[in-house]
Amino acid sequence: MKSLLLLMAAICAPIVSASPKPNIIFILTDDMGWGDYGVFFQNLRKEKADPSEPWHLTPALDQMAAEGISFPDHYCPAPVCAPSRASLLLGVHQGHANIRNNQFDKALDDNHTLASVLSTAGYETAAIGKWGLQGYLGKEAKKNKSKGSPAEWEAYPTKRGFDFYHGYVRHSDGHAHYPKEDKKPVWENDTEISADLKGCYTTDLFTARAKKWIIDHREKSSAKPFFLYLAYDTPHAALQLASQPYPKGGGTNGGIQWTGEKGNMINTAGGTPDSFVHPDYASATWDHDKNPATPEQAWPDVYQRYASMVRRIDECVGDLLKTLTDLGIDDETLVIFTSDNGPSKESYMKEPYNPDFFNSFGSYDGIKRDVLEGGIRVGAILRWQGTAAPGTVSHLPSQFHDWMPTFCELAGFLPPARADGTSLVPTITGKGKQKTPQVYIEYENNSRTPDYKEFTKEHRNRNRGQMQAIRFSDFMGVRYGVKSHADPFEIYNVTTDPQQKNNLAASMPEMQQQMHDAVLRMRRPNSTSKRPYDAEFIPSIEVETESGVKVESSSIKSPWLARTNLMSADSEVISKIIPSHGNDTLRVSGYIDIPADGTYTFHLSAGATALLRIHEATVIDCAYKPSENESAGEINLARGKHPFRLYLEGKGSGKSLEISGKGMSRQPIPENMLGHGKSWTE
């Protein structure tokens, strides 16, 4: 499949823009909070200079923000790592991702990924760092007591679009940060190399390998753009320190360097593991009892460690950015920095650690595993010299699945029809009209929100259970402990009320209904992550329609079945029936008038290359790999009219989209059930 797509990409001209394709570096940290960014929050604590509220610093990230765009309203897909990383790589929100809740090590769906689409678009691709999406071992591997290998993992990074991989594969391995000393396997492509990594701290190791890969790419394939997914495993879990001060300089001739020598693989491998506290924090004190008359105390060890770990990441980011400058590719490279979820209270040490020491959750309530703002608002910083306007702050609400259409547009292609997100290119470039992305989260965890004094009383020690959140403009709807779809959303204006103190639900019944309807219309149930609202009938839309459906045709070839609604069609006709195929890519849209509440199944013939959405829910997806067998999707629909889009290309069997369900035997969708109107647009 990949070779076919590469061939198609080679013969297809870009269909969005003729601009040069930028290199893309996506940096993802593990459990770093919104409040840990200096530019978002810690610098304000420093300015306040309250000795009872300690602060730490991120000067490189602050400089990155000064040179680019800050996104303080950027959200992760779920408040824990595996589903967040899955949604990022797949370009879909948690209502469509195959990895949800706490499904660590589950195989990433065999579908389009950031790497596969960019590889198809002509990029060299690499993943360095934490993976955790490789798939469970089969019975034979378990029988042989295998710890896993690239051959045994069905979703190893090089099987999901990456040309190169170096890092921790298993989720649990990323909880410790000295691979050799902690006996954690590190894989580089098909070779396990941890025996050679004496004294290598993973933040340094992954940075050094990333720099080496970028430099090698520049020397060997400078005409080809690159995509690097750099996923740190810090500051999560074991609060381990680096082995020595950060090497001076940075870039191609300084900073962290990859030596390639076994036992001395990076230039910081010779220090003492888990020993270096950053000097800004080694002697730091605080007013622990808020009494100026008593002596201040030294920061507890765990907080010296945490601040040093974040600072180490910060120094690595500065080192990477200087590498781009040294190579002369600053203006050719888009760099994004963010975190996979809110801050954690885990330390893997005897001394307890809590993120309320630095208020790593920032101005918000909630931490990792909460769908309150502190658990899901992670922020992002973007730098693209010469393109992204320096010092810009964008309060556009956005989420991880928006990067798929963004990167596709920058690469000159439409995103796959499957992609849920909205391109952020207009915000990044300052050109064009920016559409508003959709922020959506669902998650389950049977624990409680911490009882921190900084949190509002209503949020403290709250049972989480089934949770859900959706944002409309400035308003975030939140549900905790969901038992049924009838449970109301709490509604907060998170722009004027960031801590979510004032629940506006009683005064906003219309928005309450909009949120209830929207969360049903945009998601699909997953049998491995059941929700209390899975069996609900998706509400219809009141709309006047005329007979027939709209059939738009595009002759522009794409390397995948694309979201063709983002471009002008070559032709548009109204058809009484849904066509089965065409020589060009077709987009069929309109309304299906459902006669009664019930469960309905939609069917597509074997060999179809198609994707069906009803409302915003993906019901059938046989676009990435056309099915050898019939494709079908089941969905609960309420009586009335439901908007649909069918993306279709290539030859079919002659059978149109068929339906079966309550009181209906399987048949092509009857003409009297089809219509089109002007009130529903994308």
Secondary structure, 3 states (H helix, E strand, C coil): CHHHHHHHHHHCCCCCCCCCCCEEEEEEECCCCHHHCHHHHHHHHHHHCCCCCCCCCCHHHHHHHHCCEEECCEECCCCCHHHHHHHHHHCCCCCCCCCCCCCCCCCCCCCCCHHHHHHHCCCEEEEEECCCCCCCCCHHHHHCCCCCCCCCCCCCHHHCCCCEEEECCCCHHHHCCCCCCCCCCCEECCEECHHHCCCCCHHHHHHHHHHHHHHHHHHHCCCCCEEEEEECCCCCCCCCCECCCCCCCCCCCCCCCEEEECCEEECCCCCCCCCECCHHHHCCEECCCCCCCCCCEECCHHHHHHHHHHHHHHHHHHHHHHHHHHHCCHHHEEEEEEECCCCCCCCCCCCCCCCCCCCCCCCCCCCCCCCCHHHHECCEEEECCCCCCCCEECCCCEEHHHHHHHHHHHHCCCCECCCCCCCCHHHHHCCCCCCCCCEEEEEEEEEECCCCCCCCHHHCCCEEEEEEEEEECCEEEEECCCCCCCCCCEEEECCCCCCCCCCCHHHCHHHHHHHHHHHHHCCCCCCCCCCCCCCCCECCECCCCEECEEEEEECCCCCCCECHHHCCCCEEEEECCCCCCEEEEEEEEEEEEECCCEEEEEEECCCCEEEEEECCEEEEEECCCCCCCCEEEEEEECCEEEEEEEEEEECCCCCCCEEEECCEEEEECCHHHEEECCCCCC
